[in-house]
Amino acid sequence: MSNTFITPTMVARDAAIAISNRLLVGNLVTRDKENLFTAAKRGDSVKVTVPPAVSDASEFTGTTVAGAVTETEVDLTLEKHFYKRVDLTTKEKSLELSDFTRLVTVPNVQGIQESIDKYFLRIMQVFRKNLSGTVGNRPSTVAHVAAANQKLNDLKVIANGRVALVDTTVEAALIQLPLFTSGDYGQDGPTALREAQIARRMNLDFFRDANLGAFTRSAAAGDITGTVLVDGTVAAGEDTLHIDGITNATGTIYAGTAFTIAGDATRYVVRKDATIADHEVDLLITPVLAAQATDEAAITFEAAGYSNLVYHPNAVAGAIVAPTPLAMGSAVESFNGVSIRVSMDSSIASLADSIVYDVFVGGRVIQPDGGALFCG
C-alpha cells in the first residue's frame, strides 16, 4: 500500500542519514563548533581560537619569567546556503517512503553533498602555501609520498590523523605501487589491492576525491593577467596587499593562488577568495610579507598545477548547520552531527508538492601550516 503521509520529519531523517554517509571532505575537517550556531543562536559567525605558536622553554637560573600566551581568533562564518528543490506530481508523492528516499531524497542530498565537498576543497587550497614536490607534477611514486610526509614533519604537524586527499589520476598511480598493495608491508596490503584502495602508509590516510584535479586560480582567465602591480607600498609583516592592473574589471581570484613579488623570493598564497573591482583587488595573504612590498612592484602568479593535499583535519574549522525550521511544513533532523532542513509545500493549482532540502555551510583554514600541496 502506498504511503501518502510522508512528512517533513520523516524525509529530513532519511536526508540527514544520506548526507552524513556520503560526505567525504566534510567529514575530514574539524566540525566541533556546529553546536555554537544552533544551541546559542549566535547568528551566522562564531569565533574560533587559533592555537598560539610554540616556543622553546627557558632554562631556570634562579627565577622564572612568564611568557606571553598569544591566542588569536578567526571568524567561522556560514557563508554558503546550499539547497535542492524538487517539484513532485501527485503520483510521485504517493511513493512508499523507501522508494521516496531512493528516488527523491538521495539524489537531491547527493547534490548538496557534492557542493559541500567542493566548497571545503576550495577553501583548503590555502595549504598550497607549503609545497611538497614541483607544481605541475602529480605525485606518483613512493619518494613523492615520503617527501609529503617529510614536509608535514618539518611543519611539526601532529602525526596521528594526517590525511592525503588525491585525485583519481594520483590514486591510479599509487595503487600500482607494491608499498600500498603488497602483504610484505602489512595485512592491509592485499585488502587494498582487492578493493583498489590506497592503504595507510607513512602516517597518511588516503582518500580519493573525483572533484580534485587541475587547480583553478580564478573565475576567468583575465582575473590573473595584465600588468599586475602592487598598489601602494606595504610594510613587512602585513597580511593584506592591494594590487591593480588586472585585465578584467571584475572577477575573483581564488584562495590558494600563489604568487611572488618582484624583489622578494617568498612564495605567497591568497588566503581567501578576493573579488576584483575596477581592475584591482585586496588580497589577504599567507605568510605575512617577509619584506616591504614596494609600490608598482610586479606580481607574478604561479602556474596552476593540481590540487592534491596532505594536511591534518585540526587545521580546518568547518560547520554544516541546518537553518531553523519554517513556520509550517518544515523539519530539521540530524545524524552523526550532520543536520539538514526539509520543507514542503503544496499547490492546489498544479496539484503538485514542492520539497526543498537545505543547509548552511562555513569553513576556514585556521592553521595554514597544518598542510601542504602534494606534488610529484
Secondary structure, 3 states (H helix, E strand, C coil): CCCCCCCHHHHHHHHHHHHHHHCCHHHCCECCCHHHHHCCCCCCEEEEEECCCCCCCCCCCCCCCCCCCCCEEEEEECCEEEEEEEEEEHHHHCCCHHHHHHHHHHHHHHHHHHHHHHHHHHHHHHHHHCEECCCCCCCCCHHHHHHHHHHHHHCCCCCCCCEEEECHHHHHHHCCCHHHHCHHHCCHHHHHHHHCCCCCECCEEEEECCCCCECCCECCHHHHCEEEEECCCECCCCCEEEEEEECCCEEEECCCCEEEECCEEEEEEECCCEEEECCEEEEEEECCCCCCECCCCEEEECCCCECCEEECHHHEEEEEECCCCCCCCEEEEEECCEEEEEEEEEECCCCEEEEEEEEEEEEEECCHHHEEEECC
